[in-house]
Amino acid sequence: MLSPLKPLSAWVLVLAVFVASLTGSTAASAKESLVSLLPKSERSFFVLDISNSTNVQANWTKSLRPSIIKKLRDEPFGYPTGRGKKEIKPPVDIFVSSITANSIDAPIFPVVTIDDARKMWGLIDRIGTNPTQKRLEKIVEDIFGGDGAFTKLSESFLKQPISIPSMASCKSSTLNSISKGFFLRDLSTKEKSDSAETICELGIGISERIKAIDAYFENPDCGSKVACSDVVGAILSVSYAAADLYEQSPKSQLCIAIASDMLNNVPGLKKDSLLNSKAVVESAKSISDAKEKGLKVGQLVGITFPKNMNIRVFVLGQGSGKKPLSLDKNAMLKAYWEGFFESAGIKNSKPSPSLDQACSK
């Protein structure tokens, strides 16, 4: 009597395996989050000299700040690969620091980071439920379009001093934007509230970071009127940040933009020290001699960047200041720092005409 059931049992088994395979495929697809599809980002690290060798306020307020604000208002969180016809974009990842009398202790300010992108695309994944191309396009338009929720919030970035809304007022205006959207308006009340809160947390957080940098560069205190240009310490600080970044993601890229005369001068520095870049270039016999001394001082200090990391360096204002170097001495100063960077593992270093052009693709 049991034998007629055997074919049915076999079919049940086949059906179970088939259903399991479909479920597994769906689960695998769902695991491919929008965050995982974001293109790799290049971290930009801007270092501004506050020793009066360059006009730090002009570099920040008239060059770097407007350039950053422009990036922040143009979908700074990137766009994932394989999700529609929209241009693929990596997230914006920007940090700002300074050269002081003791640069290793100088504050490092994040402006917008890959973590911000993860929060935004994590939100889009949740409310879109692993969205299709058409649904994703509607969500993106609701958030980043002309009247999008984040676009409207980013208008506060333009003001100087920057205007930081309260969470309550931000949520109210963001919910108003959401209610006019193509997709977000149909979310549940809780989903709308959670979306508004995440968007506001990101916008307010970015505003607070920019405000902190504004305050720092408005009246910078270098810590010493005599020797206040620890260029080497600033590069050491960036090398630590590069090592941390490489440990988090070995395929990360880094761009370093330095606005400085590059005349390393710290308290107690001897005139015949290889760290005294001005004295070295004034006594160097040739460009190759200056580069060789840069290599030696780099080895002496022991600054190293991750070997396999793609790193670019741009320098603005080299040899400038109240007493600018002559063209021939400036060429030697360039060679000196090329040698220094090469010893640290960086072969791609060159001058930049302006901060807003440095680290641009």
C-alpha positions as CSV (number, residue, x, y, z in Angstrom):
1,M,0.0,0.0,0.0
2,L,2.9,2.3,0.5
3,S,4.5,1.9,-2.9
4,P,2.1,4.3,-4.8
5,L,3.2,7.1,-2.5
6,K,6.8,6.9,-3.5
7,P,6.5,8.8,-6.8
8,L,4.6,11.5,-4.9
9,S,7.3,11.7,-2.2
10,A,9.9,12.1,-4.9
11,W,7.9,14.9,-6.5
12,V,7.5,16.6,-3.1
13,L,11.3,16.3,-2.6
14,V,12.0,17.8,-6.1
15,L,9.6,20.7,-5.4
16,A,11.1,21.4,-2.0
17,V,14.6,21.5,-3.6
18,F,13.3,23.8,-6.3
19,V,11.6,26.2,-3.9
20,A,14.7,26.2,-1.7
21,S,16.9,27.1,-4.7
22,L,14.6,30.0,-5.5
23,T,14.6,31.2,-1.9
24,G,18.3,31.0,-1.7
25,S,18.6,33.0,-5.0
26,T,16.3,35.7,-3.7
27,A,18.2,35.9,-0.4
28,A,21.5,36.1,-2.2
29,S,20.1,38.9,-4.4
30,A,18.7,40.7,-1.4
31,K,22.1,40.6,0.3
32,E,23.6,42.7,-2.6
33,S,22.9,46.0,-0.9
34,L,23.1,49.4,-2.6
35,V,26.0,50.2,-0.3
36,S,28.0,47.2,-1.6
37,L,27.4,48.5,-5.2
38,L,28.9,51.9,-4.6
39,P,32.0,52.6,-6.6
40,K,35.3,52.9,-4.6
41,S,35.8,56.4,-3.3
42,E,39.1,58.4,-3.2
43,R,39.5,60.1,0.1
44,S,40.6,63.8,-0.2
45,F,42.8,65.1,2.6
46,F,43.3,68.9,2.5
47,V,46.1,70.4,4.7
48,L,46.2,74.2,5.1
49,D,49.2,76.0,6.5
50,I,48.2,78.5,9.2
51,S,51.7,80.1,9.7
52,N,51.0,83.1,7.5
53,S,53.2,81.7,4.7
54,T,49.9,81.4,2.7
55,N,46.6,83.1,3.1
56,V,44.8,80.4,5.0
57,Q,41.5,82.3,5.2
58,A,41.4,83.0,1.5
59,N,42.4,79.4,0.8
60,W,39.5,78.1,2.9
61,T,36.7,80.7,2.4
62,K,37.3,81.5,-1.3
63,S,38.7,78.3,-2.7
64,L,38.3,75.1,-0.7
65,R,35.0,75.8,1.1
66,P,33.1,76.8,-2.1
67,S,34.5,73.7,-3.9
68,I,33.4,71.4,-1.0
69,I,29.9,73.0,-0.8
70,K,29.5,72.4,-4.6
71,K,30.3,68.8,-4.1
72,L,27.9,68.5,-1.1
73,R,25.0,69.9,-3.2
74,D,25.6,67.5,-6.1
75,E,24.6,64.1,-4.6
76,P,27.7,63.7,-2.3
77,F,26.8,60.1,-1.4
78,G,27.5,58.7,-4.9
79,Y,25.4,56.4,-7.1
80,P,25.7,52.5,-7.1
81,T,26.8,50.5,-10.1
82,G,24.4,48.4,-12.1
83,R,21.3,50.4,-11.0
84,G,20.0,52.2,-14.0
85,K,21.1,54.7,-16.6
86,K,22.2,57.3,-14.2
87,E,25.9,58.3,-14.1
88,I,27.8,56.1,-11.7
89,K,29.5,58.2,-9.0
90,P,31.7,57.4,-6.1
91,P,30.8,58.9,-2.7
92,V,32.5,62.1,-1.7
93,D,35.0,61.6,1.2
94,I,36.7,64.7,2.5
95,F,38.9,65.6,5.5
96,V,40.6,68.9,6.4
97,S,43.6,69.5,8.6
98,S,46.3,72.1,9.2
99,I,50.0,72.8,9.5
100,T,50.9,74.3,12.9
101,A,53.9,74.4,15.2
102,N,53.2,70.8,16.2
103,S,51.1,69.4,13.4
104,I,50.7,66.0,14.8
105,D,48.4,67.5,17.4
106,A,46.4,69.6,14.9
107,P,42.7,68.6,14.7
108,I,41.5,66.6,11.8
109,F,38.0,67.6,10.6
110,P,35.8,65.2,8.6
111,V,33.4,67.0,6.2
112,V,31.6,64.2,4.5
113,T,32.7,60.5,4.6
114,I,31.9,57.1,3.2
115,D,30.0,56.4,6.5
116,D,27.6,59.1,5.5
117,A,27.0,57.4,2.2
118,R,26.4,54.1,4.0
119,K,23.7,55.7,6.1
120,M,22.0,57.3,3.1
121,W,22.0,54.3,0.9
122,G,21.1,52.1,3.8
123,L,18.0,54.2,4.2
124,I,17.2,54.0,0.5
125,D,17.6,50.2,0.7
126,R,15.2,50.0,3.6
127,I,12.4,52.2,2.3
128,G,12.8,50.8,-1.3
129,T,13.0,47.2,-0.2
130,N,15.8,46.3,-2.5
131,P,14.4,48.7,-5.1
132,T,14.1,48.0,-8.8
133,Q,15.6,50.5,-11.3
134,K,12.4,52.5,-11.7
135,R,11.7,52.6,-8.0
136,L,15.2,53.7,-7.2
137,E,15.0,56.5,-9.8
138,K,11.9,57.8,-8.1
139,I,13.5,57.6,-4.6
140,V,16.6,59.4,-5.8
141,E,14.6,62.1,-7.4
142,D,12.6,62.5,-4.2
143,I,15.8,63.0,-2.2
144,F,18.3,64.6,-4.6
145,G,16.1,66.1,-7.3
146,G,15.6,69.9,-7.7
147,D,13.0,69.9,-4.9
148,G,14.3,66.8,-3.1
149,A,14.5,66.5,0.6
150,F,18.3,66.5,0.9
151,T,18.6,69.2,-1.9
152,K,16.4,71.6,0.1
153,L,18.3,70.8,3.3
154,S,21.6,71.4,1.6
155,E,20.7,75.0,0.9
156,S,21.7,75.8,4.5
157,F,25.3,74.9,3.5
158,L,25.5,78.0,1.3
159,K,25.1,80.5,4.1
160,Q,28.2,81.9,5.8
161,P,28.1,81.7,8.7
162,I,26.4,78.4,8.1
163,S,22.9,78.0,9.3
164,I,22.2,74.9,11.3
165,P,18.5,74.0,11.7
166,S,17.2,72.3,14.8
167,M,16.2,68.6,14.5
168,A,12.5,69.6,15.0
169,S,12.4,72.3,12.3
170,C,14.5,70.1,10.0
171,K,12.2,67.1,10.3
172,S,9.2,69.4,9.7
173,S,10.5,70.8,6.5
174,T,11.9,67.5,5.3
175,L,8.5,65.8,5.9
176,N,7.0,68.5,3.8
177,S,9.4,67.7,1.0
178,I,8.7,64.0,1.4
179,S,4.9,64.6,1.1
180,K,5.5,66.1,-2.4
181,G,7.6,63.2,-3.7
182,F,6.9,60.5,-6.3
183,F,7.6,57.5,-4.0
184,L,8.3,58.8,-0.5
185,R,4.8,60.3,-0.1
186,D,3.3,56.8,-0.1
187,L,5.4,55.5,2.8
188,S,3.9,54.8,6.1
189,T,3.9,57.5,8.8
190,K,6.7,55.8,10.6
191,E,8.8,55.3,7.5
192,K,8.4,58.9,6.6
193,S,9.5,60.0,10.1
194,D,12.5,57.6,10.0
195,S,13.5,58.8,6.6
196,A,13.2,62.5,7.6
197,E,15.3,61.8,10.8
198,T,18.1,60.1,8.8
199,I,18.2,62.8,6.2
200,C,18.3,65.5,8.9
201,E,21.0,63.7,10.9
202,L,23.2,63.7,7.8
203,G,22.5,67.3,6.9
204,I,22.8,68.7,10.4
205,G,26.0,66.6,11.0
206,I,27.7,68.0,7.8
207,S,26.6,71.6,8.8
208,E,28.1,71.2,12.2
209,R,31.4,69.9,10.8
210,I,31.6,72.9,8.3
211,K,30.8,75.3,11.1
212,A,33.7,73.9,13.2
213,I,36.2,74.3,10.3
214,D,34.9,77.9,9.7
215,A,35.6,78.7,13.4
216,Y,39.0,77.1,13.3
217,F,40.2,79.0,10.3
218,E,38.6,82.3,11.3
219,N,41.2,82.9,13.9
220,P,43.8,80.2,13.7
221,D,46.4,79.9,16.5
222,C,49.6,78.4,15.2
223,G,51.2,78.2,18.6
224,S,54.4,79.9,17.8
225,K,55.3,83.2,16.1
226,V,58.9,82.2,15.4
227,A,58.7,78.6,14.2
228,C,55.2,77.5,13.1
229,S,55.3,75.4,10.0
230,D,55.6,71.7,10.9
231,V,55.1,70.4,7.4
232,V,56.8,67.0,8.3
233,G,54.4,66.5,11.3
234,A,51.4,67.2,9.1
235,I,52.6,64.5,6.6
236,L,53.2,62.1,9.5
237,S,49.6,62.7,10.7
238,V,48.2,62.0,7.2
239,S,50.3,58.8,7.0
240,Y,48.6,57.5,10.2
241,A,45.2,58.3,8.6
242,A,46.3,56.6,5.4
243,A,47.3,53.4,7.3
244,D,43.9,53.4,9.1
245,L,42.1,53.8,5.8
246,Y,44.1,51.1,4.1
247,E,43.4,48.7,7.0
248,Q,39.7,49.3,6.6
249,S,39.7,48.9,2.8
250,P,43.0,47.8,1.0
251,K,41.7,49.1,-2.3
252,S,41.2,52.7,-1.0
253,Q,42.7,55.6,-2.8
254,L,44.0,58.8,-1.2
255,C,44.6,62.3,-2.5
256,I,46.5,64.8,-0.4
257,A,46.4,68.5,-1.1
258,I,48.8,70.8,0.8
259,A,48.6,74.6,0.8
260,S,51.9,75.7,2.3
261,D,55.2,77.3,1.4
262,M,56.7,73.9,2.3
263,L,59.5,75.5,4.3
264,N,59.6,73.2,7.3
265,N,60.3,75.2,10.5
266,V,59.6,73.9,14.0
267,P,60.8,75.2,17.4
268,G,64.4,74.3,18.1
269,L,65.2,73.3,14.5
270,K,69.0,73.7,13.8
271,K,70.1,75.5,10.6
272,D,72.2,72.6,9.4
273,S,69.4,70.0,10.0
274,L,68.2,68.1,6.9
275,L,64.7,68.9,8.2
276,N,65.4,72.6,7.5
277,S,64.1,72.6,4.0
278,K,64.9,76.3,3.4
279,A,68.5,75.9,4.5
280,V,68.9,72.7,2.5
281,V,67.7,74.3,-0.8
282,E,69.8,77.4,-0.2
283,S,73.0,75.3,0.1
284,A,72.1,72.5,-2.4
285,K,74.6,72.3,-5.3
286,S,72.0,71.0,-7.8
287,I,68.4,69.7,-8.1
288,S,69.7,66.1,-7.8
289,D,71.5,67.1,-4.6
290,A,68.3,68.6,-3.2
291,K,66.3,65.5,-4.0
292,E,69.0,63.3,-2.5
293,K,68.8,65.2,0.8
294,G,65.0,65.0,0.7
295,L,65.3,61.2,0.3
296,K,67.7,61.1,3.3
297,V,65.5,63.2,5.6
298,G,62.5,61.0,4.6
299,Q,64.4,57.9,5.6
300,L,65.5,59.7,8.8
301,V,62.0,60.6,9.9
302,G,60.7,57.2,8.9
303,I,57.3,58.2,7.5
304,T,55.8,55.5,5.4
305,F,52.5,55.1,3.5
306,P,50.9,51.8,2.6
307,K,52.9,50.3,-0.3
308,N,50.0,49.2,-2.4
309,M,47.8,52.2,-1.9
310,N,47.1,54.6,-4.8
311,I,48.2,58.0,-3.5
312,R,48.4,61.4,-5.2
313,V,49.9,64.6,-3.7
314,F,49.3,68.2,-4.8
315,V,51.1,71.2,-3.4
316,L,49.9,74.8,-3.6
317,G,52.0,77.8,-2.6
318,Q,55.4,76.1,-2.5
319,G,58.3,78.6,-1.9
320,S,55.8,81.5,-1.5
321,G,55.3,83.8,1.5
322,K,56.6,87.2,2.5
323,K,60.0,86.4,1.1
324,P,59.4,84.0,-1.8
325,L,62.2,81.8,-3.1
326,S,63.8,82.5,-6.5
327,L,62.8,80.2,-9.4
328,D,65.9,78.2,-9.2
329,K,65.7,77.7,-5.5
330,N,62.0,76.8,-5.8
331,A,62.9,74.1,-8.3
332,M,65.3,72.7,-5.7
333,L,62.6,72.8,-3.0
334,K,60.3,70.9,-5.3
335,A,63.0,68.3,-5.8
336,Y,63.6,68.1,-2.0
337,W,60.0,67.2,-1.3
338,E,59.8,64.8,-4.3
339,G,62.6,62.9,-2.7
340,F,60.9,63.1,0.7
341,F,57.6,61.8,-0.7
342,E,59.4,59.0,-2.6
343,S,61.1,57.8,0.5
344,A,57.6,57.6,2.1
345,G,56.3,55.5,-0.8
346,I,54.6,58.3,-2.8
347,K,55.8,58.8,-6.4
348,N,53.0,61.0,-7.6
349,S,53.5,64.5,-6.3
350,K,53.1,67.8,-8.2
351,P,52.1,71.4,-7.8
352,S,48.5,72.6,-8.1
353,P,47.3,76.0,-9.3
354,S,44.5,76.1,-6.7
355,L,42.9,74.1,-3.9
356,D,39.6,73.6,-5.8
357,Q,41.5,72.0,-8.7
358,A,43.6,69.8,-6.5
359,C,42.2,66.3,-6.0
360,S,39.8,66.8,-8.9
361,K,39.5,64.0,-11.4
